[in-house]
Amino acid sequence: MADDSSGETENVGGIAGDQLRSYIERIERLEEEKAALAADIKEVFAEAKANGFDVKIMRQVLKLRKMDKDDRDEVETLLELYKRALGMG
């Protein structure tokens, strides 16, 4: 096998090593950014909790806000139906 001291990665088994390395490194950077964002979100939840807000309810609100109106209406209708069936409301 030839010495690869040029820093370039050769094609191995039809895979372009340089291109693969580029994808992997980009994904690694994005994963680092994602971890930093998750830490920031955790801090915001902790701040909200310290100010008396219920974090579980906030998470539910966030989930509902991601839904379109039709999906949200369906979830709320089914929730009410299930609660009535269980004698909860």
N, C-alpha and C positions, 0 to 999 in steps of 0.2 A: 504494500500500500504506500502511496506517495505521501511525503511529509507535507502537511497543510500549514506551513508556517506563515502563509500570506494572510491568514485571518479569515479567508473565505471558506465557506463550507461547500463541499461538492455535492452533486446530486447522488443520492444513495437510494437505490431501489425505485427510481423515478420520482423521488421527493427532493425538491429544491431546498436544501438546508438553510440557506440565507433567508428565503421567504418564510419558511417554517419558524425560524428563530425570531424573525420580525413579528409574526403573529403572536407567538408565545410571549415575547417581551411586552407587546401592546396589551395583551390580556392581563399580564402581571401588573402593569401600571394601573389599569382600570380596576383590578381587584383591590389594589392599595387605596385608590380613590374611594371605592365603594366602602371599604372598611372605615375610612376617615369620615365619610358621610354618615355611616351607621352610628359612629361614636357621637357625632354632632346631634343626630336625631335623639339618641339616648339622653344626651344632656338637656335637650329641650323638654323631653318628657319628664325628666327629673325636676327641672325648673317649674313646670306646670304642676307637678305633684306637690312640690314645696309650697305652691301658692293655692293649694286646696282643690285642684282639679282631679277628677277620677281618670286615671290613665287608661284603664280598660274601656271606659266609655268613649274616651277620645279616639282610641284605636277603632272602635266600632263606627264612630262618626266618619273617620278617615276612609274606612272600607266602604261605607255607604256613599260617600262623596265621589268615589271612583266609579260607581255604577251609573249607568244612564237611568233616566227617570222611569222607564218601563220596568227595568230589572229591579230597581229599588221599590217600586210600587208592588211588584210581585212578591218580593221578599217580605215586605211589611204585611201584605194581605195573608200570606201563608203563616207568618208568625202569629198574627191575631187569630187565625183559624185554629192553629195548634194549641194556643193558649186557652181558647174557649173549650176545645175538645178535652183539655186536661183540667177544666174547671178553674183556670187561673185568671179569668177576666171576662 
